[in-house]
Amino acid sequence: MIVASVAILAIQAILIIAIMLRDTLSPSRDALSMKTFFLAGFLLFQSSSGIFTLVTGEYDRVLPADLGSTGIQFALISSLFLLLMLFFYERGWFVARIAARESTQYTVSDTGLIMVGVVALTIGVILREVLGKVPVLGVLTDMLSTGAYCTAIAAVGWAWARRPYNFALFLAFVIVGAATSVLLLHNAFSRRGLVAAVLTTIWAGYFARWRFDDRKTLLFRTAIIGTIGLGIVLLQSATRGEDGKGGSISDYMRGLSRMEVRDFTDAALGMANGQFAGANSMWVIESVPKTMDYWPLHSLRYFVTQPVPRVIWAGKPWSLGNEMVLNAGITGVKKEDFSLGPGIVGHLVLDFAYIAIPLYALIIGLVLRYIDDRVRINAANPFIVIPFGAAAAQILALPRGELGLFAFNALAWIVGATIAIRLIAPAVRKRVEPEDFDDFDIDEFNQEATADADQTHARV
């Protein structure tokens, strides 16, 4: 049974890798999309994580009693959901028409993009360090602030990507990028803030210029930035203290001085095994409905009720990850301070699979299709592209679970990024008049927007 489970998951992983390679290497397709981020997350947190546990028998806190039988169910449920999601994504239906609606096109100078970065960084500080201290309201503004920080680094990254040999732009990118990283690290437990900064930078660079380059060059640049970003994320994981709650920058510096090689390798291993989301999903499959009742559409209800503070609504549903701690009898931790990553399959089972599998596949597939089409059609407009890029880290994390929370965070980060960029946009953007769009070709428009960068490259 375990061999069959591994075989199914291996085929699933090969399918995901094949789709990602096709999109990356085919010049007629966008190499970078929200579908790509979701598939990468699914590969890490479900396919490979499940294979890791099935082959090694290792787990974090929970493991099903019958790994063979439960593994088969996990493999089949995950495969069915994945195929349905891809089917709905490819169909698109009405969301493809909505995404294609006409929008005003804008261009912006490099100086304007730097102004956007500085203003967005300031807005992020206000949302997190000032309004974030206000009871109740601060919980929401803290979420919005990450979107603003992503806008800051993405804006200067967009300018630098257009003119990679301009030292002033590179310096601006380094300064704003360092400031963004420090602000995201300060008193932060989650690593998704830093991951968001890295992915948003790659997202901005891709749509600003890199998508016109050879795909091998794109892979090289993405690997360089991704490797640097991964190193920073692993350092955060290794230095955020014994309780894993992070702290101030000085706390991180003290943690860095005490860090051992094992701390770094443990953090890397924790990332490589997908935080045992596969094992956690299998445990949920075996526990529902034996020891845990069905919670029909819990993830959807958790998403809708997320803005309501628990101090106002004491009966607000807990996350599945929190409930797993209580139900599994895990000791030495507080339910409200510790949770497990149940994996998207765990959510599907708990939320009543017969309804949740097709419904969540439909919702996720259509949402990803809308974002990808909206960005593709307006690929030269940073005022549309950048806000959506702020959600990349949450989209990547969706397959790990907590599904409702991460979906709400993705929306909040997009809103925060939109607020940050729209406040300064009227002062820096230049409208492309409708008459300039006769026989409009989006690729030609994007290439013209980067013509100066090409000339600079030629001179160097």
C-alpha positions in Angstrom: 0.0 0.0 0.0 2.8 2.4 0.8 4.5 1.6 -2.4 1.3 2.3 -4.4 0.9 5.6 -2.5 4.4 6.7 -3.3 3.9 5.8 -6.9 0.8 7.9 -7.2 2.4 10.8 -5.5 5.5 10.5 -7.7 3.3 10.6 -10.8 1.6 13.7 -9.3 5.0 15.3 -8.7 6.2 14.6 -12.3 3.0 16.1 -13.7 3.5 19.3 -11.6 7.2 19.6 -12.6 6.3 19.0 -16.3 3.7 21.8 -16.3 6.1 24.2 -14.6 8.9 23.3 -17.0 6.5 23.7 -20.0 5.5 27.1 -18.9 9.0 28.2 -18.1 10.7 27.0 -21.3 7.9 27.9 -23.7 8.3 31.5 -25.0 4.5 31.6 -25.8 3.7 31.2 -22.1 4.4 33.2 -19.0 7.1 31.5 -17.0 5.9 33.2 -13.8 2.3 33.1 -12.7 0.2 32.5 -9.6 -0.5 29.1 -10.9 3.2 28.4 -10.9 3.5 29.5 -7.2 0.5 27.4 -6.2 1.9 24.3 -8.0 5.3 24.8 -6.4 3.6 25.0 -3.0 1.6 21.8 -3.8 4.8 20.0 -4.9 6.6 21.0 -1.7 3.9 20.7 1.0 1.8 17.8 -0.4 3.5 15.7 -3.1 7.1 15.6 -1.9 6.2 16.0 1.8 3.9 13.0 1.6 6.5 10.9 -0.2 9.1 11.9 2.5 6.9 10.6 5.3 5.8 7.5 3.5 9.4 6.5 2.6 11.1 7.5 5.8 8.3 7.1 8.4 9.4 10.5 9.9 6.9 13.0 11.1 6.6 16.1 13.4 3.9 15.7 16.0 1.2 13.5 14.5 1.2 10.4 12.3 -1.7 8.1 11.2 -1.7 4.6 12.7 -2.2 2.9 9.3 0.3 4.7 7.1 -0.4 2.4 4.1 -4.2 2.8 3.9 -4.2 6.4 4.8 -1.4 7.1 2.4 -3.5 5.8 -0.5 -6.4 8.0 0.5 -4.1 11.0 0.7 -2.6 10.3 -2.7 -6.0 9.9 -4.4 -7.6 12.9 -2.8 -4.7 15.2 -3.5 -4.5 14.0 -7.1 -8.3 14.5 -7.7 -8.2 18.0 -6.3 -5.1 18.9 -8.3 -6.6 17.7 -11.6 -9.9 19.5 -10.9 -8.1 22.7 -10.0 -6.1 22.6 -13.2 -9.3 21.9 -15.2 -11.1 24.9 -13.8 -8.1 27.1 -14.3 -7.8 26.2 -18.0 -11.5 26.8 -18.5 -11.6 30.2 -16.9 -15.1 30.9 -18.0 -16.5 34.2 -16.8 -13.4 35.3 -14.8 -11.4 35.3 -18.0 -13.8 37.8 -19.5 -13.8 39.9 -16.3 -10.0 40.0 -16.3 -9.9 41.1 -19.9 -11.9 44.3 -19.2 -10.3 47.4 -20.6 -8.1 49.4 -18.2 -6.2 52.7 -18.5 -2.6 52.0 -19.2 0.1 54.0 -17.4 3.9 54.3 -17.6 6.2 55.6 -14.9 9.8 56.8 -14.8 12.5 55.3 -12.8 12.5 58.3 -10.5 8.7 57.8 -10.1 9.2 54.2 -9.1 11.8 55.1 -6.5 9.2 57.6 -5.1 6.7 54.8 -5.0 9.1 52.7 -3.1 9.9 55.4 -0.5 6.2 56.3 0.0 5.2 52.6 0.2 7.9 51.9 2.8 6.6 54.9 4.9 3.0 53.7 4.6 4.2 50.2 5.8 5.8 51.7 8.8 2.7 53.6 9.7 0.4 50.6 9.3 2.6 48.3 11.4 4.5 50.4 13.9 1.9 53.1 14.5 -1.6 51.9 13.7 -0.5 48.3 14.5 -0.3 49.2 18.2 -4.0 50.2 18.3 -6.1 47.4 19.9 -8.3 45.4 17.5 -7.5 47.7 14.5 -3.8 46.9 14.7 -4.3 43.2 13.8 -5.7 44.2 10.4 -3.3 47.1 9.7 -0.4 44.8 10.5 -1.6 42.5 7.7 -2.0 45.4 5.3 1.6 46.6 6.1 3.2 43.5 4.5 1.5 44.4 1.2 2.9 48.0 1.5 6.4 46.6 2.2 6.2 44.3 -0.9 5.2 47.3 -3.0 8.3 49.2 -1.8 10.8 46.6 -2.8 8.9 45.6 -6.0 8.8 49.3 -7.2 12.5 49.8 -7.0 13.1 46.3 -8.2 11.0 47.1 -11.3 13.2 50.2 -12.0 16.4 48.3 -11.5 15.3 45.4 -13.7 14.7 47.8 -16.5 18.2 49.3 -16.2 20.3 46.7 -14.5 23.6 48.5 -15.3 22.5 51.8 -13.7 24.4 52.0 -10.4 22.1 54.6 -8.9 19.1 52.3 -9.4 21.0 49.3 -8.1 21.9 51.3 -5.0 18.3 52.4 -4.5 17.2 48.8 -4.8 19.8 47.6 -2.2 18.8 50.4 0.3 15.1 49.9 0.0 15.5 46.1 -0.1 17.6 46.1 3.1 15.1 48.5 4.9 12.2 46.3 3.8 13.9 43.1 5.1 14.8 44.7 8.4 11.2 46.0 8.9 9.7 42.6 8.0 12.0 40.8 10.4 11.3 43.1 13.3 9.1 41.3 15.9 8.0 38.8 13.2 7.4 35.1 13.8 6.3 34.1 10.3 8.8 33.7 7.5 6.2 34.5 4.8 6.9 38.2 5.1 10.5 37.7 3.9 9.4 35.1 1.4 6.9 37.7 0.0 9.7 40.2 -0.4 11.8 37.8 -2.4 9.0 36.5 -4.6 7.6 40.1 -5.2 11.1 41.2 -6.3 11.3 38.3 -8.8 7.7 39.0 -9.9 8.5 42.7 -10.6 11.7 42.0 -12.4 10.0 39.4 -14.6 7.3 41.7 -15.8 9.5 44.8 -16.0 12.1 43.2 -18.3 13.2 39.6 -17.8 10.3 38.0 -19.6 11.8 39.4 -22.9 15.1 37.7 -22.3 16.1 34.1 -23.0 14.4 31.7 -20.6 17.7 30.3 -19.5 18.8 33.8 -18.4 15.5 34.1 -16.6 16.2 30.9 -14.7 19.7 32.0 -13.8 18.5 35.4 -12.4 15.6 33.8 -10.5 18.0 31.2 -9.0 20.4 33.9 -7.9 17.8 36.1 -6.2 15.9 33.0 -4.9 19.1 31.6 -3.4 20.0 34.9 -1.6 16.4 35.1 -0.4 16.4 31.5 0.8 19.5 32.1 2.7 18.0 35.1 4.5 14.8 33.1 5.3 16.8 30.2 6.7 18.8 32.6 8.8 15.6 34.0 10.2 14.4 30.5 11.0 17.7 29.6 12.7 17.9 32.7 14.8 14.4 33.5 15.9 14.9 32.0 19.3 14.2 28.7 21.1 10.5 29.5 21.2 10.4 30.3 17.5 8.7 33.6 18.1 11.2 36.0 16.6 11.9 39.4 18.3 13.6 42.7 17.7 16.5 43.1 15.3 18.9 43.1 18.3 17.3 39.7 19.4 18.0 38.3 15.9 21.6 39.6 16.1 22.1 37.9 19.4 20.6 34.7 18.0 23.0 35.0 15.0 26.0 35.2 17.3 24.9 32.0 19.1 23.8 30.2 16.0 25.4 26.8 15.2 25.6 25.0 11.9 23.0 22.6 13.2 20.4 25.4 13.6 20.8 26.3 10.0 20.7 22.7 8.7 17.6 22.0 10.8 15.9 25.0 9.4 16.8 23.8 5.9 15.5 20.3 6.6 12.3 21.6 8.0 11.7 23.4 4.7 12.8 20.5 2.6 10.3 18.1 4.2 7.4 20.5 3.6 7.0 21.1 7.4 5.5 17.6 7.4 2.2 18.9 6.0 1.8 15.6 4.2 2.0 13.6 7.4 -0.4 16.1 9.1 -2.9 15.7 6.2 -2.8 12.0 6.6 -3.5 12.3 10.3 -6.5 14.4 9.6 -7.8 11.8 7.1 -7.6 9.1 9.7 -9.0 11.2 12.5 -12.1 12.5 10.7 -14.8 11.6 11.7 -13.5 9.1 14.2 -12.1 11.6 16.8 -12.8 14.9 15.0 -16.2 15.9 13.6 -16.7 17.2 10.1 -16.7 21.0 9.9 -18.5 21.6 6.6 -16.8 24.4 4.7 -14.8 25.4 7.7 -12.0 27.0 5.6 -14.5 29.1 3.7 -16.2 30.2 7.0 -12.8 30.9 8.6 -11.9 33.1 5.6 -15.1 35.1 5.9 -14.9 35.6 9.6 -11.2 36.3 9.7 -11.6 40.1 10.0 -13.7 39.8 13.2 -11.5 40.1 16.3 -11.7 37.2 18.8 -12.0 39.8 21.6 -15.4 40.8 20.1 -16.5 37.3 19.1 -15.4 34.8 21.7 -17.0 32.0 19.7 -15.0 32.7 16.5 -13.9 29.3 15.0 -10.3 28.2 15.7 -8.1 27.2 12.8 -7.7 23.5 12.0 -4.0 23.7 13.0 -4.9 24.9 16.5 -7.6 22.2 16.9 -5.2 19.5 15.9 -3.0 20.4 18.8 -5.9 19.9 21.2 -7.3 16.8 19.6 -4.0 15.1 19.3 -3.2 15.7 23.0 0.0 17.6 22.2 1.4 18.8 25.6 3.8 21.6 26.5 2.3 24.1 24.2 -0.7 26.5 24.3 -3.5 25.9 21.7 -3.7 29.6 20.9 0.1 29.9 20.5 0.9 26.8 18.5 -0.5 25.2 15.4 0.3 22.5 12.9 0.3 22.8 9.1 -2.6 20.5 8.2 -2.0 20.6 4.4 -4.7 21.4 1.9 -5.9 17.8 1.9 -6.5 18.0 5.6 -8.8 20.9 5.0 -10.6 19.1 2.2 -11.4 16.1 4.5 -12.4 18.2 7.5 -14.6 20.5 5.4 -16.5 17.4 4.0 -14.6 16.3 1.0 -17.6 15.6 -1.3 -18.4 19.3 -1.3 -15.0 20.8 -0.5 -13.0 19.1 -3.2 -14.9 20.4 -6.2 -15.8 23.7 -4.6 -12.4 24.7 -3.4 -10.8 23.5 -6.7 -13.3 25.7 -8.5 -12.6 28.8 -6.3 -8.8 28.4 -6.3 -8.6 27.6 -10.0 -10.7 30.6 -11.0 -9.0 33.1 -8.7 -5.6 32.1 -9.9 -6.8 32.3 -13.5 -8.2 35.8 -12.9 -5.0 37.1 -11.4 -2.8 35.6 -14.2 -5.0 36.9 -17.0 -5.3 40.4 -15.4 -1.6 40.6 -15.0 -0.8 39.2 -18.5 -3.1 41.7 -20.2 -1.7 44.6 -18.2 1.9 43.3 -18.0 3.5 46.7 -18.6 1.5 48.5 -15.9 3.2 48.3 -12.5 0.2 49.8 -10.8 -1.7 46.6 -11.7 1.1 44.0 -11.7 2.8 44.9 -8.4 -0.2 44.6 -6.0 -1.0 41.1 -7.2 2.6 40.1 -6.8 2.3 40.8 -3.0 0.1 37.7 -2.6 2.7 35.3 -4.1 4.0 34.0 -0.8 0.5 33.3 0.5 -0.4 31.5 -2.7 2.7 29.4 -2.4 1.7 28.6 1.2 -1.9 27.6 0.5 -1.2 23.9 0.0 0.6 23.9 3.4 -2.6 25.2 5.2 -4.0 27.1 7.1 -6.2 27.6 4.0 -8.8 30.1 5.1 -6.1 32.3 6.9 -3.6 32.3 4.1 -6.4 33.1 1.5 -7.4 36.1 3.7 -3.8 37.1 4.1 -3.3 37.0 0.3 -6.3 39.3 -0.1 -5.1 41.7 2.7 -1.6 41.9 1.2 -3.1 42.8 -2.2 -5.2 45.4 -0.6 -2.3 46.8 1.4 -0.1 46.9 -1.7 -3.0 48.6 -3.7 -3.4 51.3 -1.0 0.3 52.0 -0.9 0.8 52.3 -4.7 -2.5 54.2 -5.4 -1.7 56.9 -2.9 1.4 58.0 -4.8 0.3 56.9 -8.3 -1.4 60.1 -9.4 1.8 62.1 -8.8 4.2 59.8 -10.8 2.3 58.0 -13.5 1.8 59.0 -17.1 -1.2 57.9 -19.0 -0.9 56.2 -22.3 -3.6 57.9 -24.5 -6.2 55.7 -26.2 -5.2 56.8 -29.7 -1.7 55.3 -29.0 -3.4 51.9 -28.7 -4.4 51.6 -32.4 -3.2 48.1 -33.4 -2.0 47.8 -29.9 0.4 44.9 -29.1 1.1 44.3 -25.4 4.5 42.7 -26.1 5.6 45.6 -28.3 4.4 48.0 -25.6 6.5 46.3 -23.0 9.5 46.1 -25.2 9.4 49.8 -25.8 9.1 50.4 -22.1 12.5 48.8 -21.7 14.2 50.2 -24.8 16.4 52.5 -22.8 17.7 49.6 -20.7 18.6 47.7 -23.9 20.6 50.7 -25.1 22.4 51.0 -21.8 23.2 47.3 -22.0 24.6 47.8 -25.6 26.9 50.6 -24.5 28.3 48.5 -21.6 
